[in-house]
Amino acid sequence: MPHNTKLRSIIKAVSYRIVIIILDFTLIYLLTKKTSLALGFLIVSNLYSTFIYFIYERAWNKIKWGSKS
């Protein structure tokens, strides 16, 4: 199995975050009915979450366990 490129990891991280942004906004808005609260949460949580996911993804690329050569 070939290693993923950094660009592939970035694209995966960004596309994943887009899905989560939509789900998080919808849930927070439905619970609070406050757009500003939902947007504020999204900005803070997605900035650090995207960065952490990228690091996580790159770390897993270095782990050989469970992959076939």
N, C-alpha and C positions, 0 to 999 in steps of 0.2 A: 504494500500500500504506500503510495507516494505521500510525502509530507505536504501539508497545505502551505501555500505561500502566505506572507503577511497580508497581502491585499485580500486574499480569500477570507482570512480571519476577520479583517476589518469589515468586509461586506456582510459576513455572517453576523457579526456583532451589531452592526447598524440595522440590518433588516429585523433581527430579533427584537431590538429595542423599539422599533416602530410598532411592532405588534403589541408589545408590553405597554407602550405609551397609550395606545388606543384603549386597551383593556383597563389600565389603571385610571385613566381619565373618566371613562364611562362609570366605573364602580364608585370612584370618589364623588363624582357629580351626582350619581343616583342616591348616594347616602347623605350628602350634605346639601345638594341643590345650590352649591356655590362654585361658580366657574373659577373665580380667583383662587380659591383654596385648592381646587383640583389642578390648576395650572402651576401654582407655586410648588405643590408636591412633586409634580412631574419634572419641573426644571431641576430641582435639587436631587431627587432620587435618580434621574436618568443620567445626569452628568457623572456621578461617581459609579453608577452601575455599569455603564458602557465601558468605562476604563477598566474596571475590575473584571468584567467578562472577557475583554481582550487579553488581559494577563492570564486568566484562567485557561482560555483556549490555547494560547501559546505554550503554557506549561504542559497541557495534555499532549501537545504535539511531541514533546520530549519523552513522554512515557511510552515505553514499548509494550507494556502489558496489554493483552487482549487484541493486539493487532497482528495480522498475518503478513509475512514478508513476500 
